[in-house]
């Protein structure tokens, strides 16, 4: 058909241009129709969900069905926390020496993206929870880690949104503090936050910052998580009032661990990549869900003035493909750095400064691009997202709630640039 059209001799250059453009647009529409009729696109939610095993798929399906109640309750149900724990999802980054599944960070990342195609709140609870149990087991006292893992429901909820104080007293300390944004605290067995260790006898003025935990029943959950997005994460504030703290229940996140756990050593003391990429995984999975939700809408919805299906409009085709491109670029960059990082971890047991900067840059950029993708989808969907029941509107609320997370915010990008140019010391956030 195109050969026939282009073979016609048209004297006017503008006419030839219009004809050529029209012919190419027909090919785009035909190609799109052929692909979508088979239920495929450049990359589909189905492709991501292949990274979930049977137990994870069942949990995710249930979470998707319960979004109304989890939004209302502002948390995941206790039964779901039990299922997450017993399925091993919280133990994805626990080293195999302690009974972990020996999963790579890339596998954990893809699992997080896949879960987010069902429910962003579930994905955030799982990816961050797995990161924290990784911190605790890799960087913590081995005896304490073994005791924690002995509980089949073991789960951590800790946060850097606040600063506690631990007054050292002999081999123990007295911990007091209040923190915000403690995701998954209702289902955790250990709860804690970033803490300044204070030793009255110490002569050094160097700050000793550690993540400190106590058994969950020693912490108070302050019911204050009432947001537009990620409502099911239950990221309430917590308080710990003058609790006796064993020195073993602490981890210095900025210092490499002395525990010999092979490549898993890089989970602690090699930057904040576990949380950086937790954000990226959830945001990209949510963006994938939004892209797949808008496609059937564009195929069935027509313009009010033209009466033409939206998917047949050139600007819609261009915008949709550009959004797919942004998503693909963000995923490819994040996955490349995760693979590169793990290869380095296997070879040396630590990460170079350059790799840490690349990790933070890839994760932060993925966060930014995922938000742009969802914003673009909303532009294509139009006023239909205004309904409180809109699934695309839900994607928008979720990505906007997570976009400003401290681990992937603009300040992290600033720190990356400063470090790359020798203008700053290495902060643990990078």
N, C-alpha and C positions, 0 to 999 in steps of 0.2 A: 504493500500500500504506500509506504513512504517513498520507495523508488519511483512509483508511478507519479506521485505528487511532485517530487523533485525533478522528474524528467520533463515536466511541463515547462515550456519556455515562457517566462514572465518577464517582460521588459523592465518593469519598475523594480529597482533594488529594494525599496521598502515593502513592496508586495511579496517579493521573494523571501524577505526576512520574516514577514508575518506568516507566510505559508510554512516555512521551515520550522518556526517556533510552534505553530499549531500542530504540525506532524509529530514533533518530539513530545509535546504534551500528551498526545494520544497514546504514544508508546508508554509514557510514565503511568497513565491511568490504566492501560491494559496490563502492564506489568504489576501494578499494585493490586488490581482486581484478581489477577491470577494467583498471587501469593496469599492475599487475605482470604480468598475463597477456600484455601487449604488450611486456614487457621494459623498462618505463619507470618512473621515479620523479620526485620533484621536480626533481632534477638528477642525471644519471648520469655514471659514469665515461666512457661513450661521448661525452657532450657535451664533456668536457674534452679527450679524445684527438683531437678534430677540430683542435686547435691544433698538432698535430705533423705535420711533413711526412713524406714517405715514408722518408727516411734516419733521422730521429729515431725514427719508429715502429719501424723494423727494429731499431735499437739497444736501444730499450726492451723490445721483445719478447724479444730475446736475453738482456737482463739479468734479466728475469722468469724465464726458463728456467734461468738459471745461479745462482739465489740460494743454492742449497746449496753450490756450490763457492766462490762469492765470500765467503760466510760463513766457510767453512773456511779459505780463503786470506787472509781479512781485507783484501781489495782487489779492484778490478776488473782483469780481465786486460789485458795489454798491447795485444792486438788491439782491445779495446773502447776504450781510450784513443785509439788511432789513428783509429778510426771516429768518435769524438766530435769529435776535432780536425779531421779532414778534412771532416766534415759541416757545420762552422761553428758547432756548438753552443757552443764556448768563445768564439766571436767575436761573440756576440749583442749585446754592449754596446760593441764597438769602433766608434768613429765612422766614418761613411761616407768621410770625408776620408782615412782610412787603410785603406780597403777593406772596412770593416765592412758588415753587411747593412742598416743603417739601421732597426733594429727599435726599437720603443718599449719602455720598461720594462714596460708592461702586457703586451705580447706575450711578453717574456722571462719574466714572472711566470707567465703562463698556461702557458707551455711547462714551467716547473718543476713546477707543480701536476699537469700531465698526466703527466709522467715519473714522479712519485711514485705515481700510480695503478698503475704497473707495479712500481717498486722504489724505495724511499726512498733507498737508498744512491746509486744512479745519479743521482737528482734532486739530492741534496746536492752531489755532485761536480760536476755540470754547472752548477747555478745559482751556486754559490760560485766555481767556476772562471771562469765568464763574468764575474762581478763583478770578480775580481782582474785578469783580462786587460783589463777596462775601466779599472780604476785605472791599470795600468801604461801603457796606450796614451794615455789622456787626460791623466794627470798627469805622465808621464815625458818625458824628453828625446825630441824627435821623431825624431832619428837613431837613438837606441837602440830606440824603439818600432818603427821601420821594420825594423831588423835582427831584432828578436824575431819580428815577423810574417812575415818572409821564410821562416821555417821553417814548413812546412805543419802540423807537429805542435806548434806553439807552445802551451804551457799553463803557467799559474802555480799555485804552491802556496805561500801565505804565511799567517802567523798572528800574532795579537796576544797569544797565550798564552805570554808570556815577554818579556824585554827584552834585546836585544843591545847591544853597544857598538861604535861605529865611531870610531876615533881618527883624526882628520883629519891627513893628511900631504901638504901641497901640494895638488895637484888631485885626489888620491885619498884613500882612507882604508883602515884595516885593520879588518876586521869580525870580531868574535868573538861567539858567542852560542849559546844553546840555547833551543828553543821547543817547546811541545806542540801537539797537535791540528792537525797540518798536513795537512789533507784533500787527498787525491789526489797526495801527494808522489811516489809511485812512477811516475806517468805524466807528471810535470811536466818542462818543459825549463828553467824558472827557479824557484828555491826561495829563500824568505827569511822575514823576520819583522820585527816592530816593533823599532826600534833608536834608541838615544840617540846622537846625533852629538856628539862631544867634540872641541872645537878648543882646543888648549893656548894658542893666541895670542888667543883671543877674550876681550874684557872683559865682555861681556854675560852675565848670569846666567840669561837666559831659556833654557828647555829647548828643544832642537831635536830633536823626535821625527819619525822618518820610517820608512816601510816600505822596507826594503833587500832587494835580490835579488842572487843570484849564479847563474851557470850550474849546473844541477842536479848535474853531476858534481863540483862543489866542495863539496857538502854531504853530510853523513852522515845516513842515515835510521836512527833508533833504533827497533827493532822492539818497540813497547810498546802497540799498540792492540789490546786484547782485551776487548771490551765485550759487553753483552747485546744492544744494538741498533745499527743503522747500521754493522754490522761490515764491510760491503763498501766503506766509504769510505776505508779505509786511512789513518786520521787519526793516524799515528804522530808521535812527536817527531822533531825534526831538530836537528843541531848543525853549526855552521860555525866552523872553527878557524883564526883568524888568516889570513883570505883578503883579498887585495888587492881593494878595492872601488872601482870607478869612480864618481865623483860623479853621473854620468848614470844610474846604476842605482838611484836613490832617488826616492821620491815622498812629499811631505808631504800626508797624507790630510786634514789639518785646514785646509789653505790652498787657496783657489780657484786653479785653474790659469791660467797666462797663455796657454796654447795655445787658439787660436780654433777650437773644434770645434762651434760652434752649441750646441744644447740639451744635447749630450753633455757639455758642460763641468761639469754638475751632478753627474756621477758622482764627482768629487773635490771635497773642500772644502765640501760642502753636507750634511754629516751622513753617518751610516753606513747610509743607506737601502738600498744594494745588499745588504748582509749582513742587515739587518733583514728585508727582504722575501724574501731567500733562505730564511730560517728559516720565514717565514709560508707561502711557496709549498710547501715540502716537507711541513710539518705539515698544511696544508689538503688537499693531494693525498693524503696518507696517511689522513686522516680520511675523505675521500670513498671511498677504497678499503674502509675498514672498514665504512662504511654500506652499501655495495653488497654486501659479503660477508655481512652479517648478514641481509639481507632474505630470500633463499631459505631460510636456516636457520629463520627465524621462520615461514615458510610451510609448512615440512615437519615441524617439530618440535612435538610435543604435550606438554602438561603431564603430569607423572607421576601427579598426583592427579585432575585434572579430565578428562584425556583430550582436552581441547580444544586445537586448534592455537593456538600462541602468538600468531600474528598476529590471531586472533579475540578475544583478551583486551583489554579496554578499557585497562588500564594500559600494556600493550605498545604499543598504537596511540598513546596519548598520549605516551609516552616517545620513541618512534621519530620522531614528527612534531616534537617539541620539539628533538630532536638535529638533525634536518634544518634547523630554523629557526636554530639556533645556527650551523650551518655556512654557511647562506645569508647570515646577517648578517655573519659574519666575512669572507667572500669579497667581499660588496658593499662593505664598509667599506674593505678593502685596495685593491680595484680603483678605487674612487672617488678615493682619495688619490693613487694612481699616475697617474690621468688628470689630476687637478688639478695635481700636481707637474709633469707633462710640459708641460702648457699654460703653466705659469709659466716653465719652462725655455725653451720656444720663444720666449716673449715677452721675457724679460729675461736669460736665461743664468745665472740664479742662483735660489736658493730663499729665501723669507722665513723668519724665525724661526718664525712660526706654522705654515708648511707643514712645516718640519722636525719640529716637535713633533707635528703630526698624523701624519706618516709613521711616526715611532717609536711613537706611541700605537696606530695601526691595526695595525702589524705585531706589536707585543707582545701586543695583545688577540687577534689572530688566532691566535697561538701558544697562548695560554691557552685559548681556546675550542676549538681543534682537539684539545687534550689532553682537555678535558671531553667532547667528542664521542666520542673513542675509548674513554674510560673508560665512558661510557654504553652504547656498543655492547657492551663486554665484560660489563656488567651484564645486558644482554639475552641475550647468547650463553651465559652461565652457565659451567658447568665445562668446556665443550668447548674453551675457550681454554687450558686447562692443558697440553695436548699441545704438545710442542716443535715439532711440524709444523703447528700451527694457524696459518693465515694471519692471522686476527684477532689472535692472540697476538703474531705478528710485528709487526703494526701498533702494538700496545701497546708493545712493546720499543723500536721506532724512535722513536715520539713522546716517550717518557719519556727517551730518551737525548738528544734535541735540545732538550727543553723548557727546560733551564737555560742555554742558550747566552748568552754575555755580551751579545750585541747586543739581546736581547729579554727579559732577566731583570728581576726586580723593581727592581733599582737603576736601570735605564733609565727605568722608569715614575716612579721617585722624581725622577730628573733632569729629566724632562719637566715635572713639577709644580713643581719648584724654579725652573726657568727661566721657566715661565709666570707665576709670582708674583714674579719679580725677585729670587729668593733665590740664584741661582747664575749663573756665566758659562756660555756655551754649550760643553759638552763635545763632542768630535768624534763620540762615540758616538750623539749625537742629531742 
